[in-house]
Structure formats: C-alpha cells, structure tokens
Amino acid sequence: MSALVNPEDALTAVRRKLGQKWAEAVCAGFGVGDRVIFSVPLRPGVSTGKAVEQLGHAAWHEWHRRWREFASRLPAGVEIVRKAVTIRGVAGGFPATLKADLDGAVTLLADTRTGAEPPTVDIRRARELASALRAAGATLTPATLRAAYRLRAIDVEVLLGAVTWLRQHPDAGTWTLRQLPIPGMHTKWLDSHGALLRDVAGRDVREEVRPRLTVTHLTYVDPDHAASGRRRHDAWTTGDVHDIAYRPRVVLVVENRDSRLWFPPVRDTIVVEGGGKAAAALLGGVPWIRAAEHIVYWGDIDADGYAILDRFRGTLAAPAPDGAPAKPVTSILMDATDLHHYAEYGVDHDKNGRPIKPSPELLPHLTEAERTAYDTIATAGPTPFRRIEQEAIPLAHAVTRLLQVVDGQG
C-alpha cells in the first residue's frame, strides 16, 4: 500500500520508536549493543512516477514542499535520506527516509516549532542511571536499565548500594533474607526487587542466604492430652530438638488465632495457625503435618481465603523436598452451601471501611463447590457480599464438619 507520510506523522513515529528502543540506544552509548538509529519511511510504496500519478501530482508537490520546509531546520543527528524518482521523464531526488540518532531524536521532539510531543522518557536521567549502574559494577542491559528506570529514586539508591555490598561480600550465607545489613534496604525490599537485583548483580542473594526456619503455632485439642494437664498451646520450629506432644491423625489448619486457641476437643487432632498467604510455604514441608491421615483447611470465605487454600493444596499435591509423599487437602465450611448458609455474616467492606475489591485470580486447585463460592464472592459484577470471616462461624459447627470429613461423610 502506498502512502505519503507528512512531518507531523513522522515525528509521532519517531516518538513511538524512541519509547520502544530508548534503553537499547542509551546502552549502546556505553558500549552495550549496536548503535540505534530511529528510521521512519516517508513514502512507503511510492518509488515510481506511476505511483506518484496514482496519488496525484498536487498531493505529491504539497508533500514535497512541506518536507523542504521541514528539512531547513533539522538538528544535528537527524537527516532526510533522498532517493530518485522519475516523474514524466524527469529524475529527481525526493525524501525517502527520516533517520535520527538518539540525541537527534530527542532534540527534534523537544523543538517546540515542530509541534511534536516530548519524549516519554527522560534520556538525560536514563544516561545518568546507566552510568551509575556501570560505576557500581552492575550488569547493564536494556532490560535492567528499563527496570531500574521504573524505580523510585530511593529504590535506585538501594539497588546501587546492594550491588556494591554484594561485590564486597561474596558469601551471604551467614544472614537470613531479613537480616542482610545492606544500607537503606528495608526487610521486605527484596520481595519486590529481588529479581532486578539478581539481574544487575549477577547472583541471586535470595538463594544464598540462610533459610528462615518455619515456626508453627499450634493447639493440642485431643481430650486425653487435655486431661493430662500438659500444655495446650505450643510452637514447633523446623530443625529444633523438641517434638510435638503427640502425632496427630488429623491436622486442621485455620487462619484466625481465636479459632485455633479456642477450638473444642477433637480426638487425635492438632489445630495449626496457617500464617496467611505464607501457609503453603510454611506448612508444606512440616513432616508431622504431611504424615497426618487427614489434612484439613478452614479459612475465611473470601478471595484471600480461597487463594490460600488453592496454594496450600497445590503445594501438598507434590512430594516434599525430603521425599514425603503428596497429600490431599480437604476444606471445611468453604463451599457454595456454606456461602449461603452463613450469608447473614457476609460483609463487603474491610476493617478500614473500604469496599473489598473483586479478584481476577484463577485458582486451579479448588473443587467445583469451592470454585462456585469463590466465583460468587470474587466476581467483578454485583454480589451480596465479598467476605464471611472465619471467626463469625460457631466453632461447634466446625467440629461437626471436621468429624464428618474424618469419618468419610464430608
């Protein structure tokens, strides 16, 4: 298809190309990758006199006039490449391609006389950032430069400091992830920026640090144990020398502390506090949980509750790192029937009075009944409520449902 590109459209194209390839262009200035030229064809498909006749000589002459005028004020680093076209037996050189290097493109777009919008990226800041990354010994690539450019200034400082710190400390194995003494880095900075630090530092400190031990808070609810007068509430830590009071046939994982602390007596059962979204990672490798005959989860009827269940079930569906076999996870009080039965406790605002938002997350490990309930409360459309908190449901009902699962009736 033939077309004539006017100066305004060419500038728009340069701006778009600059937004796409600025990082490559900046990196090339530091010797990383090939030099980038922003190129815009000005008359694609128009290379013969016949094509000009099809467009119309008036349109052709007006287009050429506008480019002659535009060419008179091109900044350094920008050129118009001309190619010959023979029209009515007369050959002449006409604009064919607009080409600009990085500085030329930026200057061209910054010229208020052209009417162009300024670049989407501050190239001066990008160059300063690239220089700082190189000075810190970081790996500079278009991808790392783009990612670092999106950071806040304070996070850029932390990133550069972390690269320097890692260069000075070849072994991070004496610290946990939360203990790393990197100046300015708060304890959860790596949760958001760990992948970028890995890419610019050339090593993943998250894999080097000392693992954080799992601490599981639990309540013994076996009536014989309670009658012995021994402690009812306990904490189990991975790798410690102590052991739990008895090996449970049933492990019930709950999310609310009150639900754990006050759970009624159930034989051969231990109630474990799940730890929110970390439940899968924290509990999936605990040997005595994996060894239980029944592993049951009970959480809030809300988007987070179903997401936790989904991850917990998915984690236990695979063997543990120590070779312990995969185990199924059953839920209680979280299916579509429960959603309707306890609807009077439903809410649609959080503790701060803000509306609870829908969730688009796909949860592949839910049962059909759980998915029906999840779709109901997580939908982007209207719904009566979005949450039923666990502690609103009587604990006696939870005991009844748990016993039904254990007895094969759930």
Phi, psi and omega per residue, in radians:
M1 nan 2.303 -3.120
S2 -1.610 2.611 3.132
A3 -2.821 2.716 3.037
L4 -1.955 2.196 -3.105
V5 -1.722 2.108 -3.137
N6 -1.458 2.919 -3.088
P7 -1.007 -0.683 -3.118
E8 -1.096 -0.768 3.134
D9 -1.194 -0.588 3.099
A10 -1.129 -0.712 3.112
L11 -1.124 -0.686 3.088
T12 -1.073 -0.716 3.125
A13 -1.153 -0.698 3.100
V14 -1.088 -0.753 3.132
R15 -1.070 -0.753 3.128
R16 -1.118 -0.776 -3.130
K17 -1.156 -0.649 3.088
L18 -1.105 -0.714 3.096
G19 -1.106 -0.501 -3.128
Q20 -1.465 -0.598 -2.956
K21 -2.121 0.258 -3.088
W22 -1.055 -0.678 -3.092
A23 -1.149 -0.715 3.086
E24 -1.088 -0.706 -3.130
A25 -1.159 -0.747 3.122
V26 -1.138 -0.785 -3.134
C27 -1.075 -0.644 3.128
A28 -1.055 -0.573 3.098
G29 -1.162 -0.293 3.095
F30 -1.863 0.297 3.081
G31 1.442 0.220 3.139
V32 -1.858 1.845 3.140
G33 1.527 3.085 -3.091
D34 -1.475 2.715 3.101
R35 -1.065 2.432 -3.086
V36 -1.836 2.250 3.028
I37 -2.047 2.259 3.121
F38 -1.570 2.042 -2.986
S39 -2.151 2.327 3.138
V40 -2.257 2.039 3.056
P41 -1.190 2.363 -3.035
L42 -1.739 -0.323 3.105
R43 -2.576 1.090 -3.115
P44 -1.039 2.273 3.121
G45 1.447 -0.047 -3.127
V46 -1.961 1.653 -3.090
S47 -2.317 0.018 -3.118
T48 -2.313 2.839 3.084
G49 -1.087 -0.595 3.120
K50 -1.090 -0.718 3.116
A51 -1.129 -0.637 3.114
V52 -1.146 -0.720 3.126
E53 -1.084 -0.645 3.127
Q54 -1.158 -0.580 3.110
L55 -1.334 -0.561 -3.094
G56 1.859 2.280 -3.067
H57 -1.149 -0.543 3.133
A58 -1.129 -0.795 3.117
A59 -1.114 -0.699 3.138
W60 -1.096 -0.808 -3.112
H61 -1.178 -0.649 3.102
E62 -1.144 -0.754 3.105
W63 -1.053 -0.799 -3.126
H64 -1.117 -0.700 3.133
R65 -1.053 -0.755 -3.109
R66 -1.134 -0.655 3.135
W67 -1.276 -0.569 3.050
R68 -1.075 -0.761 3.128
E69 -1.144 -0.749 -3.116
F70 -1.140 -0.691 -3.084
A71 -1.130 -0.359 -3.085
S72 -1.259 -0.225 -3.095
R73 -2.252 0.536 3.120
L74 -1.265 2.371 3.090
P75 -1.367 2.973 3.070
A76 -1.063 2.495 3.140
G77 1.596 0.004 3.121
V78 -2.200 2.358 3.085
E79 -2.481 2.722 3.026
I80 -1.913 2.044 3.122
V81 -1.482 2.228 -3.128
R82 -1.843 2.539 3.050
K83 -2.341 2.638 -3.029
A84 -1.289 2.486 2.977
V85 -2.367 2.310 3.113
T86 -1.699 2.050 -3.099
I87 -2.110 2.056 -3.135
R88 0.975 0.701 3.075
G89 1.430 0.019 -3.133
V90 -1.978 2.117 3.140
A91 -1.534 2.462 3.108
G92 -2.668 2.734 3.102
G93 -1.569 2.195 -3.101
F94 -2.226 2.643 -3.135
P95 -0.939 2.322 3.137
A96 -2.149 -0.683 -3.079
T97 -2.546 2.381 2.989
L98 -1.691 2.200 -3.137
K99 -2.190 2.434 -3.132
A100 -2.541 2.422 2.967
D101 -1.456 -3.094 -3.030
L102 -1.060 -0.885 -3.114
D103 -1.139 -0.676 3.120
G104 -1.107 -0.739 3.132
A105 -1.094 -0.767 -3.138
V106 -1.121 -0.786 3.133
T107 -1.107 -0.750 -3.138
L108 -1.043 -0.773 -3.115
L109 -1.287 -0.419 3.141
A110 -1.455 -0.187 -3.121
D111 -1.289 1.954 -3.076
T112 -1.138 -0.352 -3.125
R113 -1.232 -0.402 -3.095
T114 -1.416 -0.319 -3.109
G115 1.344 0.167 -3.117
A116 -1.386 2.686 3.012
E117 -1.362 2.547 -3.127
P118 -1.167 2.862 3.137
P119 -1.047 2.690 3.125
T120 -1.373 -0.227 -3.087
V121 -2.154 2.448 3.048
D122 -1.428 1.726 -3.044
I123 -1.142 -0.595 3.099
R124 -1.079 -0.790 3.113
R125 -1.132 -0.680 3.133
A126 -1.090 -0.711 3.116
R127 -1.166 -0.729 3.107
E128 -1.077 -0.684 3.122
L129 -1.168 -0.755 3.111
A130 -1.069 -0.716 3.118
S131 -1.117 -0.731 3.136
A132 -1.138 -0.692 3.103
L133 -1.087 -0.777 3.126
R134 -1.121 -0.725 -3.124
A135 -1.115 -0.548 3.132
A136 -1.432 -0.087 -3.115
G137 1.480 0.308 -3.126
A138 -1.416 2.756 3.056
T139 -1.365 2.077 -3.133
L140 -1.767 2.066 3.027
T141 -2.424 2.856 3.070
P142 -0.960 -0.667 -3.111
A143 -1.177 -0.785 -3.135
T144 -1.208 -0.598 3.110
L145 -1.158 -0.758 3.104
R146 -1.043 -0.822 -3.100
A147 -1.110 -0.743 3.132
A148 -1.175 -0.604 3.136
Y149 -1.098 -0.550 -3.119
R150 -1.324 -0.217 -3.115
L151 -1.292 2.712 2.953
R152 -1.218 2.777 -3.101
A153 -0.996 -0.713 -3.123
I154 -1.135 -0.627 3.134
D155 -1.291 -0.520 3.030
V156 -1.101 -0.751 3.115
E157 -1.062 -0.740 3.125
V158 -1.129 -0.734 3.137
L159 -1.047 -0.848 -3.134
L160 -1.122 -0.700 3.100
G161 -1.127 -0.644 3.138
A162 -1.180 -0.684 3.104
V163 -1.091 -0.778 3.121
T164 -1.096 -0.764 -3.133
W165 -1.091 -0.737 -3.134
L166 -1.164 -0.603 3.099
R167 -1.140 -0.558 -3.133
Q168 -1.487 -0.258 -3.106
H169 -2.250 1.578 -3.091
P170 -1.199 -0.262 -3.141
D171 -2.246 2.019 3.133
A172 -1.805 0.263 -3.015
G173 -1.303 -0.087 3.127
T174 -1.598 -0.026 3.135
W175 -2.105 2.701 2.886
T176 -1.475 3.005 -3.119
L177 -1.068 -0.599 -3.115
R178 -1.406 -0.247 -3.073
Q179 -1.675 -0.135 -3.047
L180 -0.952 2.105 -3.082
P181 -1.505 0.972 3.137
I182 -1.570 2.140 -3.068
P183 -0.948 2.282 3.060
G184 1.417 -0.141 -3.079
M185 -1.575 2.048 3.072
H186 -1.358 2.876 -2.906
T187 -1.113 -0.373 -3.097
K188 -1.934 0.204 -3.121
W189 -1.047 -0.688 -3.097
L190 -1.218 -0.360 3.083
D191 -1.048 -0.633 -3.110
S192 -1.678 -0.512 -2.960
H193 -2.136 0.196 -3.098
G194 -1.085 -0.673 -3.117
A195 -1.160 -0.698 3.114
L196 -1.156 -0.745 3.105
L197 -1.060 -0.700 3.072
R198 -1.021 -0.769 -3.067
D199 -1.217 -0.652 -3.097
V200 -1.497 -0.444 -3.116
A201 -1.614 -0.320 -3.134
G202 1.365 0.226 3.085
R203 -2.705 2.596 -3.083
D204 -1.794 1.725 -3.101
V205 -1.100 -0.408 3.125
R206 -1.134 -0.467 3.109
E207 -1.553 -0.258 -3.071
E208 -1.585 -0.505 -2.989
V209 -1.215 2.844 3.087
R210 -1.184 2.331 -3.090
P211 -1.149 2.536 3.087
R212 -1.433 2.238 -3.081
L213 -1.249 2.506 3.079
T214 -1.358 2.200 3.048
V215 -2.023 2.048 -3.074
T216 -1.965 2.137 3.074
H217 -1.583 2.326 -3.014
L218 -2.513 2.823 3.099
T219 -2.263 2.257 3.078
Y220 -1.453 2.102 -3.109
V221 -2.005 0.112 3.077
D222 -1.163 2.221 -3.058
P223 -1.110 -0.603 3.112
D224 -1.143 -0.687 3.089
H225 -1.117 -0.738 3.135
A226 -1.070 -0.649 -3.120
A227 -1.219 -0.344 -3.114
S228 -1.327 -0.233 3.127
G229 1.446 0.077 3.129
R230 -1.396 2.993 -3.024
R231 -1.077 2.492 -3.115
R232 -1.625 -0.591 -3.089
H233 -1.954 2.475 -3.021
D234 -2.604 2.990 3.022
A235 -2.380 2.355 -3.130
W236 -2.018 2.250 -3.099
T237 -2.036 2.296 3.125
T238 -0.971 2.254 3.044
G239 1.470 -0.055 3.130
D240 -1.359 2.929 -3.044
V241 -1.504 -0.295 -3.106
H242 -1.413 2.953 3.116
D243 -2.317 2.905 3.077
I244 -1.275 2.829 -3.019
A245 -1.175 -0.573 3.107
Y246 -2.727 2.722 3.129
R247 -1.466 2.038 -3.038
P248 -1.395 2.527 2.950
R249 -1.395 -0.532 -3.099
V250 -2.202 2.298 2.991
V251 -2.054 2.125 3.073
L252 -1.885 2.091 3.104
V253 -1.708 2.162 3.109
V254 -2.122 2.876 -3.126
E255 -1.802 -0.489 -3.069
N256 -1.644 2.309 -3.093
R257 -1.087 -0.700 3.127
D258 -1.074 -0.649 3.135
S259 -1.120 -0.610 3.075
R260 -1.282 -0.854 -3.018
L261 -1.106 -0.560 -3.020
W262 -1.983 0.326 -3.115
F263 -1.175 2.345 -3.096
P264 -1.156 2.921 -3.118
P265 -1.126 2.340 3.019
V266 -2.509 2.206 -3.034
R267 -1.090 2.467 3.046
D268 1.027 0.552 -3.039
T269 -2.180 2.490 2.956
I270 -2.157 2.339 3.101
V271 -1.770 2.209 -3.033
V272 -2.007 2.418 3.063
E273 -1.467 2.179 -2.908
G274 -1.325 -0.584 -3.124
G275 1.519 0.446 3.068
G276 1.153 -2.460 -3.059
K277 -1.184 -0.207 3.095
A278 -1.495 0.034 -3.048
A279 -0.975 -0.784 -3.084
A280 -1.057 -0.832 -3.106
A281 -1.218 -0.660 -3.084
L282 -1.279 -0.723 -2.966
L283 -1.752 -0.349 -3.036
G284 -1.088 -0.429 -3.110
G285 -1.859 0.149 3.125
V286 -1.342 2.054 -2.996
P287 -1.020 -0.792 -3.052
W288 -1.273 -0.359 3.010
I289 -1.258 -0.807 3.105
R290 -1.058 -0.541 -3.065
A291 -1.397 -0.223 -3.111
A292 -1.138 2.594 3.118
E293 -1.219 -0.635 -3.139
H294 -2.225 2.196 3.016
I295 -2.002 2.094 -3.006
V296 -2.191 2.431 3.113
Y297 -2.054 2.398 3.065
W298 -2.399 2.012 3.135
G299 -2.311 -3.022 3.088
D300 -1.138 2.594 2.976
I301 -1.506 1.460 3.080
D302 -2.772 3.087 -3.053
A303 -1.034 -0.737 3.142
D304 -1.149 -0.716 -3.136
G305 -1.036 -0.756 -3.141
Y306 -1.263 -0.573 3.091
A307 -1.145 -0.706 3.107
I308 -1.117 -0.805 3.106
L309 -1.016 -0.789 -3.113
D310 -1.052 -0.790 -3.121
R311 -1.218 -0.710 3.129
F312 -1.076 -0.813 3.140
R313 -1.143 -0.712 3.121
G314 -1.120 -0.679 3.127
T315 -1.139 -0.800 -3.116
L316 -1.315 -0.188 3.094
A317 -1.293 -0.198 3.092
A318 -1.971 2.657 3.100
P319 -1.055 2.637 3.114
A320 -1.308 2.796 3.115
P321 -0.991 -0.504 3.136
D322 -1.481 0.090 3.107
G323 1.678 -0.085 3.103
A324 -1.044 2.478 -3.024
P325 -1.241 2.847 3.037
A326 -1.126 2.600 -3.140
K327 -2.372 2.478 3.064
P328 -1.341 2.679 3.080
V329 -2.138 2.189 3.093
T330 -1.804 2.525 3.061
S331 -1.843 2.760 2.986
I332 -2.246 2.581 3.043
L333 1.009 0.659 -3.116
M334 -2.433 0.291 -3.138
D335 -1.784 -3.095 -3.049
A336 -1.100 -0.612 3.109
T337 -1.105 -0.749 3.129
D338 -1.141 -0.641 3.118
L339 -0.975 -0.778 -3.121
H340 -1.369 -0.642 -3.092
H341 -1.113 -0.626 -3.079
Y342 -1.893 0.418 -3.072
A343 -1.035 -0.458 -3.128
E344 -1.113 -0.328 3.126
Y345 -1.655 0.062 -3.076
G346 -1.221 2.487 3.093
V347 -2.322 2.788 3.089
D348 -2.238 0.216 3.061
H349 -2.228 2.616 3.135
D350 -1.476 -3.022 -3.049
K351 -1.140 -0.342 3.121
N352 -1.679 0.114 3.116
G353 1.460 0.122 3.138
R354 -1.546 2.486 3.119
P355 -1.031 2.380 3.081
I356 -1.310 2.281 -3.052
K357 -1.469 2.670 3.030
P358 -1.191 2.958 3.140
S359 -2.264 2.222 3.109
P360 -1.572 0.009 -3.012
E361 -1.139 2.359 3.065
L362 -1.567 2.291 -3.071
L363 -2.096 1.659 -2.990
P364 -1.296 -0.238 -3.028
H365 -1.749 0.205 3.105
L366 -1.457 2.639 2.993
T367 -1.313 2.990 -3.131
E368 -1.083 -0.754 -3.122
A369 -1.172 -0.656 3.096
E370 -1.187 -0.702 -3.112
R371 -1.157 -0.637 3.096
T372 -1.054 -0.781 3.118
A373 -1.151 -0.754 3.135
Y374 -1.065 -0.809 3.141
D375 -1.061 -0.580 -3.120
T376 -1.189 -0.775 -3.060
I377 -1.547 -0.329 -3.072
A378 -1.762 -0.075 -3.081
T379 -1.016 2.592 3.059
A380 -1.334 -0.244 3.122
G381 -1.508 -3.038 -3.131
P382 -1.172 2.503 3.103
T383 -2.650 2.568 -3.077
P384 -1.047 -0.630 3.135
F385 -2.795 2.919 -3.102
R386 -2.136 0.013 -3.109
R387 -2.734 2.395 2.865
I388 -2.157 1.979 -3.072
E389 -1.315 2.501 -3.066
Q390 -0.963 -0.766 -3.040
E391 -1.205 -0.206 3.098
A392 -1.326 -0.364 -3.108
I393 -1.522 2.257 -3.111
P394 -0.992 2.393 -3.127
L395 -1.117 -0.512 3.103
A396 -1.072 -0.607 3.096
H397 -1.169 -0.671 3.118
A398 -1.124 -0.699 3.104
V399 -1.081 -0.799 3.139
T400 -1.027 -0.805 -3.126
R401 -1.185 -0.663 3.128
L402 -1.103 -0.761 -3.140
L403 -1.141 -0.583 3.089
Q404 -1.131 -0.687 3.101
V405 -1.141 -0.796 -3.110
V406 -1.113 -0.647 -3.121
D407 -1.495 0.051 3.103
G408 1.415 0.324 -3.120
Q409 -1.815 -0.160 -3.074
G410 -1.421 nan nan
